[in-house]
């Protein structure tokens, strides 16, 4: 069965772009442009991973991430926050809200796939520090194969 990725972004072009990139890679992709409806979508679709835009109207990605982490039905789902603008304070706030990784737009599609596959490979590891360490190990291995990847900063 294909792994399910839920993409939450208020930009229809970004939703379409990610969907078109991920489906040929074997993923089932569900999308929503509504930060208000995304929790319900996560409960309905039971994704293996969420790609979450940081800057959205009504509820920003930080608020959505906190809501996903607070809900017992969604708290275990890995979240990669994607944003076009990221201040250092926002990076810390994203991590504190429960984001597993943060990536800057425009992100190279190959780099995003490396991050997605690494996150999916680590999702069964229950202990957060161990999961984070394994994730960084995988992305660093991939970085040695691809000079384009900029591994995420440590969550320490």
C-alpha positions in Angstrom: 0.0 0.0 0.0 1.3 3.4 -0.9 2.3 5.8 1.8 0.0 8.8 2.2 1.3 12.3 2.4 -1.0 15.2 3.4 0.0 18.5 1.9 -1.4 21.6 3.7 -0.7 24.8 1.8 -2.9 27.8 0.9 -1.2 28.1 -2.5 -3.1 26.0 -5.1 0.0 26.0 -7.4 2.2 24.6 -4.7 -0.4 21.9 -3.9 -0.5 20.9 -7.5 3.2 21.0 -7.9 3.8 18.8 -4.9 1.1 16.4 -5.9 2.5 16.1 -9.4 6.0 15.4 -8.0 5.0 12.9 -5.3 2.4 10.7 -7.1 5.0 9.4 -9.7 7.2 8.5 -6.7 4.6 6.1 -5.5 3.0 8.2 -2.8 -0.8 8.7 -2.4 -1.2 12.5 -2.0 -4.1 14.3 -0.3 -4.2 18.1 -0.3 -6.0 20.8 1.5 -5.7 24.6 1.2 -7.6 25.1 4.5 -5.8 25.5 7.7 -9.2 25.3 9.4 -10.0 21.8 7.9 -6.5 20.3 8.0 -7.0 18.5 11.4 -10.1 16.8 10.1 -8.2 15.9 6.9 -5.4 14.4 8.9 -7.9 12.3 10.9 -9.8 11.2 7.8 -6.8 10.4 5.6 -4.5 9.1 8.3 -1.3 10.2 6.5 2.1 8.8 7.0 3.6 12.3 6.8 2.4 15.9 6.6 4.0 18.7 4.5 2.8 21.9 6.2 3.1 25.5 4.9 4.2 27.9 7.7 2.5 31.0 6.4 -1.3 30.5 5.9 -4.3 32.7 6.5 -6.6 32.1 9.5 -4.2 29.6 11.2 -0.5 29.7 10.6 1.6 26.6 10.4 2.9 26.9 13.9 -0.7 26.9 15.3 -1.6 24.0 13.0 1.5 22.0 14.1 0.6 22.5 17.8 -3.0 21.4 17.1 -1.7 18.3 15.3 0.6 17.4 18.2 -2.1 18.0 20.8 -4.6 15.6 19.1 -4.1 11.9 20.1 -5.2 10.9 16.6 -2.5 13.0 14.8 0.3 13.5 17.3 2.4 10.7 16.0 2.4 11.9 12.3 5.8 13.3 11.2 5.6 16.9 10.0 7.9 18.7 7.6 7.2 22.5 7.6 7.9 24.2 4.3 8.1 27.9 4.1 9.4 30.7 1.8 10.6 33.0 4.6 12.1 31.8 7.8 13.5 34.0 10.6 15.7 32.3 13.2 12.9 32.9 15.8 10.4 31.1 13.5 12.7 28.1 13.1 12.9 27.7 16.9 9.1 28.2 17.1 8.5 25.6 14.4 10.6 23.1 16.2 9.0 23.9 19.6 5.6 23.4 18.1 6.5 19.9 17.1 7.8 20.1 13.5 10.2 17.3 12.8 12.0 19.3 10.0 11.8 22.7 8.4 12.6 23.3 4.7 12.8 26.5 2.7 11.0 27.1 -0.5 11.8 26.8 -3.3 13.0 23.3 -2.3 14.7 21.1 -4.8 12.3 18.2 -5.5 15.1 15.7 -5.1 16.0 17.2 -1.7 12.4 17.1 -0.6 12.2 13.4 -1.6 15.3 12.6 0.4 13.8 14.3 3.5 10.4 12.6 3.0 11.9 9.1 2.6 14.2 9.7 5.6 11.3 10.9 7.8 9.2 7.9 6.7 12.1 5.5 7.4 12.4 6.9 11.0 8.7 7.3 11.9 8.6 4.0 13.8 11.3 5.1 16.2 9.4 6.2 19.3 12.1 8.0 21.3 12.3 11.5 19.8 16.1 12.0 20.2 16.8 8.6 18.7 14.4 9.3 15.8 16.0 12.7 15.2 19.5 11.2 15.3 18.6 8.5 12.8 16.9 11.0 10.5 20.0 13.2 10.4 22.1 10.2 9.8 20.1 9.2 6.8 20.0 12.8 5.4 23.7 13.2 5.9 24.3 9.9 4.0 22.2 11.2 1.2 24.0 14.6 1.3 27.3 12.8 0.6 25.6 11.4 -2.5 24.0 14.7 -3.5 25.8 18.0 -3.0 22.4 19.8 -3.5 21.0 18.6 -0.1 21.2 21.0 2.8 20.6 18.8 5.8 18.3 20.2 8.4 19.8 21.7 11.5 19.9 19.6 14.7 17.0 19.8 17.0 19.2 19.9 20.1 
